[in-house]
Amino acid sequence: MALSSQEIDLIEQLLHVRKRKEERLQAQWNQLNEQQDKCKHEKQRSYQEWLISREALTNPLQTEDVMDRSQLNQLLGEKRSQYIEERSKADSVEDWHKRIEQLEREKSELWSQKTKLIRGQEKLKEVLDE
């Protein structure tokens, strides 16, 4: 079956539109990949900060002096602050991890769209080649 010139023009236009969409999907993929790399870097930085805060929290008190009530209360307040800081940094690491997973899901969806788009382009090219 021979295609008319209008049908050929239409298929070529569709191929051109699909090619532009494929390029946009690739640009989005690259952007997500870059964001994911930045998030991984920030997660690593947050993890290092968490390790430092965790170490400060677990360091035992090295004193041989007898402490009065106000000194004990001050020490308790400092330990509470250290604990809150440690938890905040741990939450930050978890937040970065979740963001990285979200970006991975978005990349997977883009990959699926691109694959479908390419399959459609191949079918259109087959029609033109016949």
Steps between C-alpha positions, in 0.01 A plus 500: 500500500652828391462805718382829360726802521269647767531185711877502460514867601280429801718208612815709457342778709409246767857370498632854536265574791594173669869574452459840670310335784776241533755784526290669772476172691877459475550855631267425793689175564831687505358760737368232737832320484681821593258565787546145621879539498470822702265329745742212543777748575282684753395172658866404543577842652202468736610150593847625593345775713277241666801281580669794670189588701449133590858476623457812712185352649659167588817645652490423872551773754864508607498673835606402843358808665188475706219690331231699672138507390536803268801345325309175454200690361730688263660172388156347451395801289812469287439129444138573403620760250753255360229236469264740321780600263588135435137414422470800271804391303374140484167629366687704241681189376167317477341792312782499244461124462127539431567776245753279319244217487235741364737618227573137411126434460465809279794386287343157467175656378687715247687194377171317451355794305811524284494126427135517390575804288792332325292187431233721343760675287635168378151390397446824309836456325400146403181635343706752302747234388227271362 
